[in-house]
Amino acid sequence: MNTKLILPVALVAGIVVAQAGVQKSGAQMNPMVGGEAMYANKDIVTNAVASKDHTTLVAAVKAAGLVETLQSKGPFTVFAPTNGAFAILPDGTVNTLLQPENKETLTKILTYHVVSGTYDAKRIIALIKKGNGSATLKTVSGGTLTAKMNGPMNVVLVDEKGGTASISTYDVRQSNGVI
């Protein structure tokens, strides 16, 4: 399937998390995502399921068999594509990827959006400064994302094909990482 090579670019290029407010959870503040509170004491999957902006991602995580992994201890950093990111893919792509015979491809695409460890905005920006303007993040799929700054507080991710995405909402803390 030719979409295997372009999907990471399209999904990474479409990473946008809408910030609709702030939810206090313990000592930390978490943005609301998809109109729903995100709780730092809940795992990545549980919070994603609550977000109306991530229904396609949740369906994909289920189809790829990654629910248990993303509910495990981690920690993980997930650059979570929204429904809007999936919507810019060519017609039929998502439905094709959700088919059981495409589980391996879907898993590779989804794990390209996951980095082991907790990379909050402060850590990513520090790595960019230390790297003289860029930081390389190794994804769970074995690929790389390059983080750069575009302005004083705007982190941009660049995938291996040159596709870019700005992170619009940072530090949505989870019990097993950060989105």
Secondary structure as a PSIPRED ss2 file (coil, helix, strand):
# PSIPRED VFORMAT (PSIPRED V4.0)

   1 M C   1.000  0.000  0.000
   2 N C   1.000  0.000  0.000
   3 T H   0.000  1.000  0.000
   4 K H   0.000  1.000  0.000
   5 L H   0.000  1.000  0.000
   6 I H   0.000  1.000  0.000
   7 L H   0.000  1.000  0.000
   8 P H   0.000  1.000  0.000
   9 V H   0.000  1.000  0.000
  10 A H   0.000  1.000  0.000
  11 L H   0.000  1.000  0.000
  12 V H   0.000  1.000  0.000
  13 A H   0.000  1.000  0.000
  14 G C   1.000  0.000  0.000
  15 I C   1.000  0.000  0.000
  16 V C   1.000  0.000  0.000
  17 V C   1.000  0.000  0.000
  18 A C   1.000  0.000  0.000
  19 Q E   0.000  0.000  1.000
  20 A E   0.000  0.000  1.000
  21 G E   0.000  0.000  1.000
  22 V E   0.000  0.000  1.000
  23 Q E   0.000  0.000  1.000
  24 K E   0.000  0.000  1.000
  25 S E   0.000  0.000  1.000
  26 G C   1.000  0.000  0.000
  27 A C   1.000  0.000  0.000
  28 Q E   0.000  0.000  1.000
  29 M E   0.000  0.000  1.000
  30 N E   0.000  0.000  1.000
  31 P E   0.000  0.000  1.000
  32 M E   0.000  0.000  1.000
  33 V E   0.000  0.000  1.000
  34 G C   1.000  0.000  0.000
  35 G C   1.000  0.000  0.000
  36 E E   0.000  0.000  1.000
  37 A C   1.000  0.000  0.000
  38 M C   1.000  0.000  0.000
  39 Y C   1.000  0.000  0.000
  40 A C   1.000  0.000  0.000
  41 N C   1.000  0.000  0.000
  42 K C   1.000  0.000  0.000
  43 D C   1.000  0.000  0.000
  44 I H   0.000  1.000  0.000
  45 V H   0.000  1.000  0.000
  46 T H   0.000  1.000  0.000
  47 N H   0.000  1.000  0.000
  48 A H   0.000  1.000  0.000
  49 V H   0.000  1.000  0.000
  50 A H   0.000  1.000  0.000
  51 S C   1.000  0.000  0.000
  52 K H   0.000  1.000  0.000
  53 D H   0.000  1.000  0.000
  54 H H   0.000  1.000  0.000
  55 T H   0.000  1.000  0.000
  56 T H   0.000  1.000  0.000
  57 L H   0.000  1.000  0.000
  58 V H   0.000  1.000  0.000
  59 A H   0.000  1.000  0.000
  60 A H   0.000  1.000  0.000
  61 V H   0.000  1.000  0.000
  62 K H   0.000  1.000  0.000
  63 A H   0.000  1.000  0.000
  64 A C   1.000  0.000  0.000
  65 G C   1.000  0.000  0.000
  66 L C   1.000  0.000  0.000
  67 V H   0.000  1.000  0.000
  68 E H   0.000  1.000  0.000
  69 T H   0.000  1.000  0.000
  70 L H   0.000  1.000  0.000
  71 Q H   0.000  1.000  0.000
  72 S C   1.000  0.000  0.000
  73 K C   1.000  0.000  0.000
  74 G C   1.000  0.000  0.000
  75 P C   1.000  0.000  0.000
  76 F E   0.000  0.000  1.000
  77 T E   0.000  0.000  1.000
  78 V E   0.000  0.000  1.000
  79 F C   1.000  0.000  0.000
  80 A C   1.000  0.000  0.000
  81 P C   1.000  0.000  0.000
  82 T C   1.000  0.000  0.000
  83 N H   0.000  1.000  0.000
  84 G H   0.000  1.000  0.000
  85 A H   0.000  1.000  0.000
  86 F H   0.000  1.000  0.000
  87 A H   0.000  1.000  0.000
  88 I C   1.000  0.000  0.000
  89 L C   1.000  0.000  0.000
  90 P C   1.000  0.000  0.000
  91 D C   1.000  0.000  0.000
  92 G C   1.000  0.000  0.000
  93 T H   0.000  1.000  0.000
  94 V H   0.000  1.000  0.000
  95 N H   0.000  1.000  0.000
  96 T H   0.000  1.000  0.000
  97 L H   0.000  1.000  0.000
  98 L C   1.000  0.000  0.000
  99 Q C   1.000  0.000  0.000
 100 P H   0.000  1.000  0.000
 101 E H   0.000  1.000  0.000
 102 N H   0.000  1.000  0.000
 103 K H   0.000  1.000  0.000
 104 E H   0.000  1.000  0.000
 105 T H   0.000  1.000  0.000
 106 L H   0.000  1.000  0.000
 107 T H   0.000  1.000  0.000
 108 K H   0.000  1.000  0.000
 109 I H   0.000  1.000  0.000
 110 L H   0.000  1.000  0.000
 111 T H   0.000  1.000  0.000
 112 Y C   1.000  0.000  0.000
 113 H C   1.000  0.000  0.000
 114 V E   0.000  0.000  1.000
 115 V E   0.000  0.000  1.000
 116 S E   0.000  0.000  1.000
 117 G C   1.000  0.000  0.000
 118 T C   1.000  0.000  0.000
 119 Y C   1.000  0.000  0.000
 120 D C   1.000  0.000  0.000
 121 A H   0.000  1.000  0.000
 122 K H   0.000  1.000  0.000
 123 R H   0.000  1.000  0.000
 124 I H   0.000  1.000  0.000
 125 I H   0.000  1.000  0.000
 126 A H   0.000  1.000  0.000
 127 L H   0.000  1.000  0.000
 128 I H   0.000  1.000  0.000
 129 K H   0.000  1.000  0.000
 130 K H   0.000  1.000  0.000
 131 G C   1.000  0.000  0.000
 132 N C   1.000  0.000  0.000
 133 G C   1.000  0.000  0.000
 134 S E   0.000  0.000  1.000
 135 A E   0.000  0.000  1.000
 136 T E   0.000  0.000  1.000
 137 L E   0.000  0.000  1.000
 138 K E   0.000  0.000  1.000
 139 T E   0.000  0.000  1.000
 140 V C   1.000  0.000  0.000
 141 S C   1.000  0.000  0.000
 142 G C   1.000  0.000  0.000
 143 G C   1.000  0.000  0.000
 144 T E   0.000  0.000  1.000
 145 L E   0.000  0.000  1.000
 146 T E   0.000  0.000  1.000
 147 A E   0.000  0.000  1.000
 148 K E   0.000  0.000  1.000
 149 M E   0.000  0.000  1.000
 150 N C   1.000  0.000  0.000
 151 G C   1.000  0.000  0.000
 152 P C   1.000  0.000  0.000
 153 M C   1.000  0.000  0.000
 154 N C   1.000  0.000  0.000
 155 V E   0.000  0.000  1.000
 156 V E   0.000  0.000  1.000
 157 L E   0.000  0.000  1.000
 158 V E   0.000  0.000  1.000
 159 D C   1.000  0.000  0.000
 160 E C   1.000  0.000  0.000
 161 K C   1.000  0.000  0.000
 162 G C   1.000  0.000  0.000
 163 G C   1.000  0.000  0.000
 164 T E   0.000  0.000  1.000
 165 A E   0.000  0.000  1.000
 166 S E   0.000  0.000  1.000
 167 I C   1.000  0.000  0.000
 168 S C   1.000  0.000  0.000
 169 T C   1.000  0.000  0.000
 170 Y C   1.000  0.000  0.000
 171 D C   1.000  0.000  0.000
 172 V C   1.000  0.000  0.000
 173 R E   0.000  0.000  1.000
 174 Q E   0.000  0.000  1.000
 175 S C   1.000  0.000  0.000
 176 N C   1.000  0.000  0.000
 177 G E   0.000  0.000  1.000
 178 V E   0.000  0.000  1.000
 179 I C   1.000  0.000  0.000
